[in-house]
Amino acid sequence: MLSSAPPPSPQNAPMASGHAHPEPVESSSEASPRDHRSRGNMQKGSRAPSKKKSVNSYDRSVVRGTSSIQPPATPSSDDQGQQRQTNLVEVTPKAHKYGFICKGGEISIKTGHGVEWQISEVDFRKSSKQFAAILDDENSKPIHLTKKDVEEGKTAIWLIEMIPNVHKPDDLGLRTLKLFDGKKGKGRLNWDDLENQGNANSPFNSNYDIFFRIICGKTRNLTDSIGSDLNDSRKDNEFITNVLSVLLIAEEHEATAAVAGFLEMNLLRMGKRLWYYISTNPKKWLGIAARLESPIMFKEAMCHAVGKIDAKQPIDRTFFENKGKLYENILQIMTRKVHELLALKKRVELELTSFWPMRMYHPPDEGYVPDRGVYTSDIYLYQCRSLVMQYIAGCYANGWHSPAADGGIRFYQTIRHGGNAYCTEDQLENFRARFAMSTRALEPFNQAMEIMKSEIKGCLDPIMDDKSQGFTNPDAKLGYLTCTLTTDDELPWKLPLDDF
């Protein structure tokens, strides 16, 4: 008789648990903006003369003295081609590292720190209904450009200022865009009305700079700050925080659709490291992926979240409560997937107890009826099947299957591994000592045991099928099953809550 020893412990994941990994910022923007250290206070003498004078950032003669990017007197053919391609002129009139001017842009957005973005009205309108409403308001009137303005190449007819966020005044990462009244009746853009004391490298400037570049198609490669390996989580954390900060800005201005694709693309450039971070914190990445409407990231996060819950690893479900309809959908999908996985495991466990090797099936055929000799040749398979069934029954009796503390993962991995993982050589030697077996019979007996262990693995295919992106055979490393598949029809942003 064979004793049912506990299944061996699964191997630990190759990544050391001590490695720090970034915690995605989910709903607060205070920790999200990148802390850009100032390049230093303004150099003495860089301010405008004390005599009141309207300083226009479009005036290249004024910009020439302080701009970090100067147009060459005679641009080369390569420079001309590059300028035609991007149609973007970088302007830093006060040594700011943020802000840009799109040639011909009708919208000029400026902070109280002198940072300016000039973009086209078409890009501004199509990126957000909220932005379009600013211009379409009955009280909104474009500024009249004088003949001198036109001659100087000025094109901005809408002057918009950034003010503290009206919904969250204490949030330094979000601003509210407001059409600037200026000095009515003068018909000129007077930037002095917006000048006040402040830090041009304030937290929101960096993220709004990225945001405006995305909606204008003047994108930056956000992956420059990615670390070289999993040990460099500081850079990864900085990069992911930047992405989430821009996402928060887009959500605040109802412009998520305009930036989601670009942000998702940059996250996916992280490759296997993104999948690693998702596997370590699937709860938060479920929300991030749903907000970005990223199917591949959401399916990956759901795969790990369901596996962790099934393996009794803690997932705080209260995280999804009181956060709106989208998060309620996520919670219901996750709950349903956990129940589906449990039902699948019970079906697999039933199939294990009723499994027979294919070569033991002898269905009658025309002119052929299995006789005693046919069944006699299967005697070794009968013996081996009895031993394997005894081991499985012992595991069930000891609660090592689905009701186990680990959700049965050790039991499933043991059966899946086969070989000497169970019904070991020592146990078989004990069996042969009690039931005498000739040396001649030993070889067919061992072959029959190999057949039984090999073919029974197929019963586990439904739950051992790896649906994750980032690992080879992750079920053997992560300590939970990664067989959960979420279809496109089940994505939370495609289904109303009533459909569940």
N, C-alpha and C positions, 0 to 999 in steps of 0.2 A: 504493500500500500504506500502511496506517495503522500507526503505531507505538503500542504499548501503554504509555502513560505511567502512572506510579503514580497510583492514585486520590487525589483531594485529601484533605487531612487533615480529619477531622470537626471541627465547631465545638466549642469548649470549653464547658463548663457555664457558665451565667450567674453562678452563685455563685462568688465568688472563693475559691480554694483556701486563702487565708490566713486565712479566718474560722475561728475556733475553734468547735468543736462538742463537746457533752458526750460523754464516754466513759462508757457505762453501767457501773455496778458489777455484776459478775456473780456472784461467789461469796464475796466478803469483805464483812463488815458493818462493818469498822473505818472505812472511808472513807465509808460510806453514811449514818450518822445525821447529821442537820442540826446544825450547830454553832450552837446557840442561845446567844447571849451572855446572861449573867445580867443581870437588871435592876438588879443591885446587891445587896450584902449586906443582910441583914435590918436593918431600922431598929432602932436601939437602943430597948429597951423593949418590942419586939413579942413577945419570948419569954414563956412562961408564968412565973408567979411561981416563985421558988426553992423555995417550999414545995411538996412533992409533992402534986400534984392531978391527977386523971384528967381530961384534956381531950378531950372527944369532939367530933369535927368535925361531928356532926349538931346540936350544941347551937347554935341560932341566936343565943342571947345571947352566946356566946363568939365566934362568927363575925362578929357584927355589927360589932365594932370594927375588924376587919382585912379583911373581905371586900371585894373589888372590885366585887361585884354585890350590892346590897341589895334585898330585896323591899319594894316600896312598902307603906305602911300601908293605903292604899286603892287597890288596882290598878284601872286603867281597864278598860273592856270589851275594848279591843284587847289589853292586856297579858294579861287572863285568857284570851282566845282563843288568844293565842300560847303561853301556858303549857300549855293543854290540848292544843295541837297537838304540841308537842315533848315534853312530859312530862319535861323536863330542867331541872334546877336547877344552875347553875354555882356551885361552891364553891371559893374560894381562901383558906382560913383563914390561910395564911402568905404571902400575896402571891405564890403560885405562879401561873404562867399555864397550868398543865396540871391535868387532873383534872376530874371532874364527878360528879354524883349523879343517877341516875334515880330518880324517885319510886317507892317501893315495891320497890326493888331488893333482892334477897336476898344478892347477892354483893358483898363489899367487898374491893377489891384495893388494897394500899397498899405504897409503896416505903419504904425507910429514910429518905427525905428528907421524908416527910410528904405526898407527893402521893397522892391517893386517887381511885379510880374505883369507883363503886357501880353495878352493872348487874343486870338481872334474871337469875334462874337459868335461865330458858328460853333467853335469848339466849346465855348462857355455855355451856350444854350443847350447843345445836345448832350452834354455830360450830366446835366441835372435839371429836373423840373423846378427845383427850388431856385437855381440860378436863373432859369428862364423867367420865373415869376418876378424876380427883382427888376428885370428890364421891362417886363410887360405891365408892371404896375401903372395905374393911371396917373400917378404922381411922378413917375420916372420920366425925365426928359433928358435927351442926350445934350452934351455940351456943344455949342457952336464953335467951330474952328475958324479962326480968322485967316485972312490971306497970308499973313506972316507965318502962322502956324503951319499952313500947308506948304509954304515955301521951305520951311525948316524941316519938313518931313514928318511932322507930327500927325498921327492918325487916330489916337485914342479919343473917343467921344463919350465914353462911360468911365467915370472915375469912382472906384469902389474902395472903401476902407475896411480894414479888419478891426473889429472891436472885441472886447471880452465877450465870451460866450453868454448869450442871454439866458440859456437854460442852466448852465453850470458856470457861474462867474468865477469860481475858485479853480476851475480846471485850466491849467496853463497850456494844455496841449490842443485845445479846441478853440476856434474863434467863430464869430458871426460876421458874415459879409453884409455890408450895408452900403447902399448908394450914397455917395458923398455929395452934400449940397454945395460946399465950397462958397465962394463969394459970388453970389448970384448977380447976373447982369453984366459981368465983365467979359464973359465968353472966353476966358483963358484958363488954362490949368495952372493953378497956383499951388505948388507943392508945399509952400511954407505953412499952409493951413493944416497940414498933416504932421509937420515936424514937431516932435517933442522928445523929451528925454526917455531913453530906453536902451535896451541891449539888442543889437541887431542879430545876435546869435541866441536869441531866446529859444526855448525848446520847440515851439510850434513852427518856427521859420524853416527848419530843416525838413520836417515832414510835409509841410505845405508846399515846399519847393518840389519835393518828389511828386506830390499829388498833382500840382499844376503841370509838371512835365509829362505826367502820364496822360492827362486828358488832352494835352496838346500834341501828343505823339512824339514829344522830345524826351524820350525815356532815357533813364540812367540804368546802368547795370548794377543792380542792388547786391549782387553776389560777390563783390570785391572783398567784403569783410568776412566771408565764410572761412572758418578755420580749416586747417589742412587735415585734421583727423578728429576722432571723437574725444580726444583729450583736450582739444582747444574749444571747449564749450563756451568760453567767454565771448569769442567772436560770433559764434553761432547765436548766442543769446542776444547780442547786439543787433544782428541782422534780423532775427525773427521779431524782435521788439519793434524795429523800424517798420517792418511789413504790417504788423498789427496796428501800429500807430497811424499809418496811412489808411488802413481799413476803417479805423474809428473815425477818421476825418471824413472819409467817403460816406459812411453811414450817417454822420451828422448832417451832411449836405445832400443826402439822398442821391449820391453819385456812385453807389457800389458797382453798378453794372459797367461803369466807365473804367474802373480800375481793377476789378476782380480778376480778369484774365491775365493782366500783367503781373499782379501779385502772385497768382497761382503759378505762373510760369517760372518766376524767380524762386519760389519755394521748391518747385520740382527740380530745379537745377542742383539742389543739395544732394540729390541722389539717395544713396542708401542711408545717409545720416538723417535725412528727413524721416524715413521709415523707422529708424531707431528712436527718434524723439517721439513719434506718434505711438510707438509700442510702449514707451515708458509712461505716457500720460494721455491715453486715448480719450479720456473724458473731455478734456479741454479741446483737443483737436477735433472732436466731433462737432463742437460749436463753431470752431474756426472754419472747418471745411464747409459746413452748412451755410455760414455767412458768405463765404466766397463762392458758394455753389459749385464746389469742386467734387465731381463724382469719385475720382480715383482716390483722393485723400479721405473722403467720407467713408468709402467702402473699407479702406485700410483701417481707419480708426474704429469702425464698427466691428470689424473682424477681431481686433484685439480686445475691445471692450466686452464683447459677448464672451470671449474665451476666458477673460479674467473673472467675470461674474460667475461663469459656470464652474471655474476652478476654485471658487470661494475666496478669490482675491478681492480686496475691498475696492469698490467703486461707489463714490458718494452720489447717490441718485438725487439727493436734495439740490445738487448743483444745477439740475435742469429745471427746477421748480421756480415759479414766479419770474421767469425771464421771457415770457411771451409765447406765442403760438409755435414758433419755429422750434424752440427747445422742448416744448411739450410733445411735438411730433417726434423729435429725436428720442425722447424717453420712451414713448410708446413703441417705436420701432425696436429699440434695444430690448425692451421687456418681451416683446413678441419673439424676437430672435433667440433669446435665452430659452424660452419655452420650446421653441422649435428644435433647438440643439438638444435639450433634455429628452424630448420625444425620439429624436434620431438615435441618441445613445441607447435608449431602452430597446429600440428595434434592433440595433446591432448586437446588443447583449443577448437578445432572444435568438438571433441567427447563429451566434457562437455555440449555443447549447444544442442546436439542431443541425449542426454542420456535419456533412459526410463528404469524404474525398470523391472526386469524380470517378475514379477507377473502381470504386465500390458499387457504382450504379450499373446494373445489368438488366436493362429493360428487355423484355421478350420481343423478338422480331420474327418476321415471316420465316418459318422453317427453323427457327432457333429458340430453344427454351433453356435458360441457364440450369445446369444440373449441379449435383453435389460437388463435383470436382471444381467448378468455377468458384463456388463460395469457399471451398477449402483453401484455395490459393490466397484468399483474402484474410486468412486467420491472423497474420501479423498486423494488417491494417486495423482489424477489429481490436486487437490488443492495444495498439498505439492510440487509437481513438478513445478507448476507455480510459487510458492514463491521462490524456489531455482533458477529457471531459471531467475527470476527477479533480484535476487541478483547477479548472474553471469553476466548478461547483464549490470548491473550497474557498476560492476568492469571493464568490458571491455570498457564501455563508459568513465570511469574516467582514463583509461590507467594504471590500476593496474596489468595487465597481462604481457606478454613478453616484450612489449615496456617500461615497468617501469624502473626506475633508478636502481632497484635491480634485474632486469631481471624477475620479477614476482614471486620471491621466497616466499614473504609474502602471496600472493594470493594462491599459490599452497599449502603452509603449512596450510592455513586456511581451505581450502576444505578438505585437507588430515586429519586434526584434527577432523573435524565434531563436534558432540556434540553441545555445546553452543557457538562455535567459530563464527558462523554466523547464521542468522535467529534465533536470541536469544529468550528467553522466553518473554522478554519485548516486542520485536517486534511482536511476535506471539499473545501476549495478545492484542496489538493494532489492529491486524488483526481481532481477534475474537470480539472485541468491535464494529467493523464496519460491520462485517458479523456475525449476531447472530448465536450462536451455542449452542445446548442444552448440558447439563452436560453428557448425555448419549453418545453424539457424540464426546465429548472431548477425550476420551480414544482412539478410532480408529484413530482419527486425529493425535494424538501424536505418535501412533505406525507407521502410514504412514510416518510421518516426519522422524522418526528414520530409517525406511527402505530406504527412499530416500537418506538421508545423508550417510548411511552406504554403499549402493551399488554404489553410484557415486564415491566413493574413488578409485574404481578399474580403473577408467579412467586415474588416475595419476600414476599408477604403472610404466609405462615406464620411467618416469622422476624422480620418487622418489625412484627408486631401487638403493640402496647404493652399489657402486663398490669399495669403499675405504677399506683400511685394518685396520686403527687405531681407528675407532670410532664406537659406536653404534648409529645408526640414525644420522649421522653427518650433514645431510641436515638441521636438526633442530637446530644445534649448530653453524655451520660454516657460515651460511648466503648465501650459494650457493649450487647448485646441484652437486652431486657426482655420476652421473649415466653414465659417459663416460667410455666406454670399448674400450681398445686398444687390438687388436688381435695380435698374434705372427707374422702374415704376415705383419703387419704394423710397426714393430719395425724399427727404422731408420737405424740401422747398417746392416739390411738385405736387404734394398731396395736402389737401385741407385736413384739419383735425377730424372732421366728421367722417372721413373715409376709413377710419380705423375701427 
